[in-house]
Amino acid sequence: MVAVAADSPAPLLWPLPIREGCTSSFGEFRRSHFHGGVDLRTHQEVGFPVYAVADGRVVRFRREPYGYGRVIYLELKDGRTAVYGHVLRFENAKLHLEDKLRQTCERADKSFPGDVVLEPPLPVKAGDLIAYSGDLGVGSPHLHFEIRRGDDMCDPFAEGLPLPDGLEPPRLLGIAFVPRDASGRVEGDFFPVFVPAVRTKEGSRLSRTVALSGAVDAEALVADHLGIKENTTGAAILKASLDGKSFFDMDLRCISLAFYKQSPALFDPDQDREGAAAYRLRRLPGLGVAGFSGDGLPAGAAPGALELVVTATNRGGLSTTVAGEVTVVASSDLPCSVLPGSGYHIRSAEILPGGLVLECARATAKGETPLRAGSKLLGGYFVQVGDSGKVQVLLPREILPKEGATLSAGDSAAPWLTAAGPGNITSGGVRLNLPDDTIGTLQPASHPGALPGSAVSVKVGPSAYAYRATLEFPGFKPAGGVGLFAGGAGFVDAWAGKAVSCKDEGVYFLQEDRTPPTWGQPRLVTIERIGAVEVRLTLHDEGSGPSAGTIRLTLDGAPAFVDWDPDNQEVRLDVTSVKPGKHTLKGSLSDFLGNGAALPPRTFTTR
């Protein structure tokens, strides 16, 4: 682990000729990782010059179909590395990077040859042109910029990048209080409660006092902006205390590449609102990212009123503080072994950090009803009875089975199977594998085009751990042309008999795809800012989608090497230096499940 330098790093130049601020900041939440840099706005346009931010040498560059698209690595004289992603073109007049890319593609006979390491590296001075901004890889036009120290990604603004104009203090919308385990209650309830902040004469305060019992997490809802008010970006520093005693401290300005996929351990996307991210004010066990300390709100505090204070600080050193009173109350909940009343119907289930909450309706308050998982009687759960016969039951993770079982209340059975991790649920030919600290439900489902018996509705939570759940299909024989799909989200992964990651709740299913992609007609596009001309072909595929790594093209019979725009499903070929006249493209590609499609001769004319 390389720490951020204690003294101020040497100032860096802004890497673009325009300076509009950022659309994303360092350390923000992504579904499976932290954002490792800052995204610099480029007017939603492409072709702006990209400059070296300091003296150094270009050590490598890469063209890839997804992710960063085109990326260039500049090693600075002090040993740090500046990374520029999503560029449109590499500088060629002096550095000859486009020539080197073409030569590498010719030797490898493919458009995406991996890293091109420069031996010797190419020296550049601060302010030298090294590339042009673009929109390749994932995302709309912008420049992704990183500073790395060895294997650590560091906040560029802590590393000398000039701060954008127009900075304001971050917005701290309020605090979400989330029961941490089955003992936790917020205002006597199993469910999280969000308490907004309001402005008072004494400063920002929570709008009301909130009553807590047992183990409860506080989550700060924070939004900042880095020069663009309509955008929201993340926080850099968070501190929290209870009656003057610190219980959480975060300095999110450096993330090791070894741990950058751990963002679900900090954020709670279930509590996001109004563009603000919910930061969990507790270091979860196993979180390897440095700069975090604190066990969260203490679970054993004596009953009484306590003052909660949370402060968010942004890259410019501007801070916002929210204070509020929380009242610790003794819990009166007792674990149950039967449900009060009879004639139950299990309506729904919600997975919370505290456990699985069943919502039930009962016909009468008379009698008692056993709750079972399969044939096993359950005990040690908690019951809340509301109006109109509504009953909520909190099942702690510890009492749930490790292998999927049906939950039943008397004669009423849930339509899904339930288990707690580490464990699994098998339904027909499908198995859901649950990591530790999770709860999952699995239910047969249907979806047009799914292989019979392969469609299941999946829920896994809480979100901090759910991303490690996987699906297997032991009841099906691996076969070519079959992939895992998610209803509404499309293709997930090719399936060859191995476990496949499943992150979001919804319907998953196996589907056969025997339909190859289709090619659109070529069209010429002029990129005025850099005087370049591209021929572009849009690909169409309703199944697994085009696999860009399989694209093979010839231009007038000679191999041609292309860029790929995954957002628009578009092949791009630079024809700036092609002689005027009529030209012919031919080629082929496959989708992710191996269905090949030849590109019949397509002609276009340059002038």
Secondary structure, DSSP 8 states (H G I E B T S, - for coil): -----SS-------SSS----EEE-TT-EETTEE--SEEEE-TT----EEE-SSSEEEEEEEE-SSTTSEEEEEEETTS-EEEEESEEEE--TTT-HHHHHHHHHHHHTSS--EEEEEEEEEEE-TT-EEEEEB--SSSSSEEEEEEEETTEEE-GGGTT----SS----EEEEEEEEE-STT-EETTBSS-EEEEEEEETTEEEESS-EEEESSEEEEEEEEB-BS-TTS-B--SEEEEEETTEEEEEEE-SEEETTTTT-GGGTB-GGG-BTTBEEEESS--TT---SSEE---S-TT--SEEEEEEEEEE-TTS-EEEEEEEEEE-------BSSEEEE--EEEEEEEETTEEEEEEE-SEEEEEE-EEETTEE--SBEEEE-GGGEEEEEE-GGGS-SB-EEEEETTEEEEEEEEESSEEEEETTEEEEE-TT-EEEEEE---TTB-TT--EEEEEE-HHHHTT-EEE-TTS---TTEEEEETTTEEEEE-SSS-EE--SSEEEEEEE-----EE---EEEEEGGGTEEEEEEEEE-SSS-B-GGG-EEEETTEEE--EEETTTTEEEEE-TTS-SEEEEEEEEEEBTT--EEEEEEEEEEE-
